[in-house]
Amino acid sequence: MGAKGQRRADRALVAAYHEARLGELNECVAAEVDRFRAGEVDAYTVDEALHHYHLAVKELWKFCWSGSGAQIESTARSLERLAADGERIDWWERVAPRRQE
């Protein structure tokens, strides 16, 4: 594959990853909204989930899209390594407040 084709493939890989992880993050918020509608949590809990979502999608966006074309290439290689190793980044947990021990 030529350089132009590789860049196109890298962008497609990163875009697919970004969309899939956005879907997962949307589900986290949807679960809290469902709990609110069921009367299990209050509006503040949903507000906290929305704030958490904002932080998580910001980190996800930086991972996927910040920087130049070389950054997208690097991100694509990172995604390939993660997949090969059977690992994944949990973007929701990644921005969770650190617990004091």
C-alpha positions in Angstrom: 0.0 0.0 0.0 1.3 3.4 -0.9 1.8 6.2 1.6 -1.4 8.0 0.7 -3.4 4.7 1.0 -1.7 4.0 4.4 -2.7 7.5 5.7 -6.2 6.9 4.5 -6.3 3.5 6.2 -4.8 5.0 9.4 -7.5 7.7 9.5 -10.2 5.2 9.0 -8.9 3.0 11.8 -8.7 5.9 14.2 -12.1 7.2 13.2 -13.7 3.8 13.7 -12.0 3.5 17.1 -13.1 7.0 18.1 -16.8 6.3 17.1 -16.8 3.0 19.0 -15.4 4.5 22.2 -17.8 7.4 21.9 -20.7 4.9 21.8 -19.4 3.2 25.0 -19.1 6.6 26.7 -22.6 7.5 25.6 -23.9 4.3 27.2 -22.3 5.2 30.5 -24.3 8.4 30.5 -27.5 6.7 29.3 -27.2 4.2 32.2 -27.2 7.1 34.7 -30.1 8.8 32.9 -32.0 5.6 33.1 -31.3 5.3 36.8 -32.5 8.8 37.3 -35.7 8.1 35.4 -36.2 5.0 37.6 -35.8 7.2 40.7 -32.6 5.4 41.8 -30.4 8.5 41.6 -30.8 12.3 41.8 -30.2 14.9 39.2 -26.8 15.7 40.7 -25.6 12.2 39.9 -26.6 12.6 36.3 -24.8 16.0 36.3 -21.7 14.3 37.6 -21.9 11.7 34.9 -22.3 14.4 32.2 -19.2 16.2 33.6 -17.3 12.9 33.7 -18.4 12.2 30.1 -17.1 15.6 29.0 -13.7 14.8 30.5 -13.5 11.4 29.0 -14.4 12.4 25.5 -11.9 15.2 25.7 -9.2 12.7 26.5 -10.4 10.4 23.8 -10.3 13.2 21.2 -6.8 14.2 22.2 -5.7 10.6 21.9 -7.2 10.2 18.5 -7.0 13.5 16.7 -4.6 16.0 18.4 -1.5 16.7 16.4 -0.5 16.2 12.8 -0.8 13.3 10.3 2.2 11.7 12.0 0.2 11.7 15.2 -2.7 9.8 13.6 -0.2 7.3 12.2 1.3 6.9 15.7 -2.2 6.5 17.1 -3.1 3.9 14.5 0.0 1.9 15.4 -0.9 2.1 19.1 -4.4 0.8 18.3 -2.9 -2.1 16.4 -0.6 -3.0 19.3 -3.5 -2.8 21.8 -5.6 -5.0 19.6 -2.7 -7.5 19.1 -2.1 -7.6 22.9 -5.8 -7.9 23.7 -5.8 -4.7 25.6 -8.0 -1.7 25.7 -8.2 1.7 27.2 -11.2 2.3 29.5 -11.8 6.0 28.8 -14.4 6.3 31.5 -12.1 5.0 34.2 -9.1 6.9 32.8 -10.6 10.2 34.0 -12.1 8.8 37.2 -11.1 10.8 40.3 -8.1 9.2 42.0 -8.9 7.8 45.4 -6.9 8.9 48.4 -5.7 6.0 50.6 
